[in-house]
Amino acid sequence: MTVLDKLQIPYKNEKLYITALTHTSYANEHKVESYERLEYLGDAILEFIMSEYLYKNTEYPEGKMTKLRSHYVCENALYEYSLKLGINEELRLGKGELDHDGKHNKTIVADIFESFIGAMFLDCGIDVVKGFIYKHIIPLIENKSIDFIQDYKSLLQELVQTDKKSLEYILVSESGPAHAKTFKMIVKINDIIYGEGVAHSKKEAEQIAAKNALTKAQNGDILG
């Protein structure tokens, strides 16, 4: 596998990584094992390594460490890790998922980072996994190369409530076939549009619109 050589992983059992990159859609079509069991294992390994990292490298209390860990292993973060390392490029997908750009589906791409970690743990052991995380992932965290915030709507709501202003999300358009619709949402503050978002779900489009509005707030363009 190209990604194993690119990331300089001292692998012995390539089949483990092939399974780690096999989505259920492909597994069902070809009667092979999917990544789901390895994802379960990788989730626990990743949480352990991030917990140890925070304990050894910060003086934060338990609550703050728990919150930070949740950011570092959330779907957004795992998705970005996979993309930046190119792990998603070797995903094995069924025809339906391939046709709908499954290699960039946030949930699938996030899941395979965990399954990849699970495969590496079984193949190489915990020390190699730690080395991998500290080489490739910790720098992204420390350099703030990834946006770990998931709930922009809540942040915007808090900001607006502080200023006692009205907040409203409005669907302005939807397009595409029923199985792959695209939604465009806008967010209004006191009846003025401050952000818009386009995504394959209304909720995600609202989050993007809220993020845009928060960017304007940080630049002093709104809520003054």
C-alpha positions as CSV (number, residue, x, y, z in Angstrom):
1,M,0.0,0.0,0.0
2,T,1.4,3.4,-1.0
3,V,0.2,5.1,2.2
4,L,2.2,2.7,4.4
5,D,5.5,3.5,2.6
6,K,4.7,7.3,2.4
7,L,4.1,7.4,6.1
8,Q,7.1,5.2,6.8
9,I,5.2,2.7,8.9
10,P,7.3,-0.5,9.6
11,Y,4.4,-2.8,8.8
12,K,4.5,-6.6,8.7
13,N,0.9,-7.5,8.0
14,E,-0.4,-5.5,5.1
15,K,-3.7,-7.3,5.2
16,L,-4.6,-5.6,8.4
17,Y,-4.4,-2.1,6.8
18,I,-6.3,-3.3,3.8
19,T,-9.1,-4.3,6.1
20,A,-8.8,-1.0,8.0
21,L,-9.5,0.8,4.7
22,T,-12.4,-1.4,3.6
23,H,-15.8,0.3,4.0
24,T,-18.9,-1.8,4.7
25,S,-20.2,-1.1,1.2
26,Y,-17.2,-2.7,-0.3
27,A,-17.2,-5.5,2.2
28,N,-20.8,-6.4,1.5
29,E,-20.2,-6.4,-2.3
30,H,-17.1,-8.6,-2.1
31,K,-17.8,-10.7,1.0
32,V,-14.8,-9.5,3.0
33,E,-14.3,-8.0,6.5
34,S,-14.9,-4.3,6.9
35,Y,-13.1,-1.8,9.1
36,E,-15.7,-1.7,11.9
37,R,-13.9,-3.9,14.4
38,L,-10.6,-2.2,13.9
39,E,-12.3,1.2,14.2
40,Y,-13.5,0.1,17.7
41,L,-10.0,-0.8,18.7
42,G,-8.4,2.3,17.2
43,D,-10.9,4.5,19.0
44,A,-9.7,3.2,22.4
45,I,-6.0,3.4,21.5
46,L,-6.3,6.9,20.2
47,E,-8.1,8.1,23.3
48,F,-5.5,6.6,25.5
49,I,-2.6,8.2,23.6
50,M,-4.3,11.6,23.6
51,S,-5.1,11.3,27.3
52,E,-1.4,10.5,28.1
53,Y,-0.2,13.3,25.9
54,L,-2.4,15.9,27.8
55,Y,-1.5,14.5,31.2
56,K,2.3,14.6,30.5
57,N,2.4,17.9,28.6
58,T,-0.1,20.1,30.4
59,E,-1.0,21.1,34.0
60,Y,-4.7,21.3,33.1
61,P,-7.3,20.0,35.5
62,E,-9.3,16.9,34.6
63,G,-12.3,18.8,33.1
64,K,-10.2,20.8,30.7
65,M,-8.1,17.8,29.6
66,T,-11.3,15.9,29.0
67,K,-12.7,18.7,26.9
68,L,-9.5,19.1,24.9
69,R,-9.3,15.3,24.3
70,S,-12.8,15.3,22.9
71,H,-11.8,18.0,20.4
72,Y,-8.7,16.1,19.3
73,V,-10.6,12.9,18.7
74,C,-13.9,14.3,17.3
75,E,-15.1,13.6,13.8
76,N,-13.9,16.9,12.5
77,A,-10.4,16.3,13.7
78,L,-10.2,12.6,12.6
79,Y,-11.5,13.7,9.1
80,E,-8.7,16.3,8.8
81,Y,-6.0,13.9,10.0
82,S,-7.0,11.3,7.3
83,L,-7.1,14.0,4.6
84,K,-3.8,15.5,5.5
85,L,-2.0,12.1,5.6
86,G,-3.8,10.9,2.4
87,I,-5.2,7.8,4.2
88,N,-8.6,8.4,2.5
89,E,-7.1,8.0,-1.0
90,E,-6.8,4.2,-0.5
91,L,-10.3,3.6,0.8
92,R,-12.0,0.6,-0.6
93,L,-15.6,1.6,-1.3
94,G,-18.7,0.0,-2.9
95,K,-20.0,1.4,-6.2
96,G,-22.6,3.5,-4.5
97,E,-20.2,5.2,-2.2
98,L,-17.7,5.7,-5.0
99,D,-20.3,7.4,-7.1
100,H,-21.1,9.8,-4.2
101,D,-17.4,10.7,-3.5
102,G,-17.1,8.5,-0.4
103,K,-13.4,9.2,-0.2
104,H,-14.4,12.6,1.1
105,N,-17.4,11.6,3.2
106,K,-16.7,13.1,6.6
107,T,-18.0,10.1,8.7
108,I,-16.3,7.4,6.6
109,V,-13.0,9.3,6.4
110,A,-13.0,10.0,10.1
111,D,-13.8,6.3,10.9
112,I,-10.8,5.0,8.8
113,F,-8.3,7.0,10.8
114,E,-9.4,5.1,13.9
115,S,-9.4,1.7,12.0
116,F,-5.9,2.6,10.6
117,I,-4.7,3.2,14.2
118,G,-6.2,-0.1,15.3
119,A,-4.5,-2.0,12.5
120,M,-1.1,-0.3,13.3
121,F,-1.5,-1.3,17.0
122,L,-2.1,-5.0,16.2
123,D,0.7,-5.0,13.6
124,C,3.4,-2.9,15.2
125,G,2.5,-2.3,18.9
126,I,1.7,0.7,21.0
127,D,5.2,2.3,20.8
128,V,5.0,2.5,17.0
129,V,1.5,4.0,17.2
130,K,2.7,6.6,19.7
131,G,5.6,7.5,17.5
132,F,3.2,7.9,14.5
133,I,0.8,10.1,16.5
134,Y,3.6,12.3,17.9
135,K,5.2,12.6,14.5
136,H,2.1,13.3,12.4
137,I,-0.7,14.4,14.6
138,I,0.6,16.3,17.6
139,P,2.3,18.9,15.4
140,L,-1.1,19.6,13.8
141,I,-2.5,20.1,17.3
142,E,0.3,22.2,18.6
143,N,0.5,24.4,15.5
144,K,-3.3,24.8,15.5
145,S,-3.4,23.5,11.9
146,I,-6.9,22.0,12.4
147,D,-10.2,23.6,13.3
148,F,-11.4,21.5,16.2
149,I,-14.6,23.4,16.9
150,Q,-17.7,21.4,16.0
151,D,-20.6,23.5,17.2
152,Y,-20.4,27.0,15.7
153,K,-24.1,27.5,16.2
154,S,-23.8,27.3,20.0
155,L,-20.9,29.8,20.0
156,L,-22.8,32.2,17.8
157,Q,-25.9,31.8,20.0
158,E,-23.9,32.7,23.1
159,L,-22.5,35.8,21.4
160,V,-25.8,37.0,20.2
161,Q,-27.5,36.4,23.5
162,T,-24.9,38.5,25.2
163,D,-25.9,41.4,22.9
164,K,-29.6,40.6,23.2
165,K,-30.0,40.3,19.4
166,S,-32.2,38.0,17.3
167,L,-30.8,35.1,15.5
168,E,-32.4,33.1,12.6
169,Y,-31.4,30.4,10.2
170,I,-33.2,30.3,6.8
171,L,-33.1,27.7,4.0
172,V,-32.8,29.7,0.8
173,S,-32.4,26.9,-1.7
174,E,-31.9,23.2,-2.2
175,S,-30.8,21.3,-5.3
176,G,-29.7,17.9,-6.6
177,P,-31.3,14.5,-6.6
178,A,-33.1,13.1,-3.6
179,H,-30.2,10.9,-2.5
180,A,-27.6,13.7,-2.7
181,K,-29.3,17.0,-2.1
182,T,-27.4,20.3,-1.5
183,F,-28.8,22.9,0.9
184,K,-28.0,26.6,1.1
185,M,-28.7,28.2,4.5
186,I,-28.2,31.8,5.6
187,V,-28.0,33.2,9.2
188,K,-29.6,36.5,10.0
189,I,-28.8,38.6,13.1
190,N,-31.4,41.3,13.6
191,D,-32.7,40.7,10.1
192,I,-29.3,41.2,8.5
193,I,-27.5,38.3,6.7
194,Y,-24.1,37.7,8.3
195,G,-23.2,34.2,6.9
196,E,-24.2,31.5,4.5
197,G,-23.4,27.8,4.2
198,V,-23.8,25.1,1.6
199,A,-23.7,21.4,2.4
200,H,-25.4,18.1,1.9
201,S,-27.5,18.5,5.1
202,K,-29.3,21.5,6.6
203,K,-27.5,21.1,9.9
204,E,-24.1,21.2,8.4
205,A,-25.0,24.1,6.2
206,E,-26.2,26.0,9.3
207,Q,-22.9,25.2,11.0
208,I,-20.9,26.7,8.0
209,A,-23.2,29.8,8.0
210,A,-22.6,30.2,11.8
211,K,-18.8,29.8,11.3
212,N,-18.9,32.6,8.6
213,A,-20.8,34.9,10.9
214,L,-18.3,34.2,13.8
215,T,-15.4,35.1,11.4
216,K,-17.0,38.4,10.8
217,A,-17.5,38.9,14.5
218,Q,-13.8,38.3,15.1
219,N,-13.0,40.9,12.5
220,G,-15.3,43.4,14.2
221,D,-17.8,43.4,11.3
222,I,-20.8,42.5,13.4
223,L,-22.3,42.6,16.8
224,G,-20.7,45.9,17.5
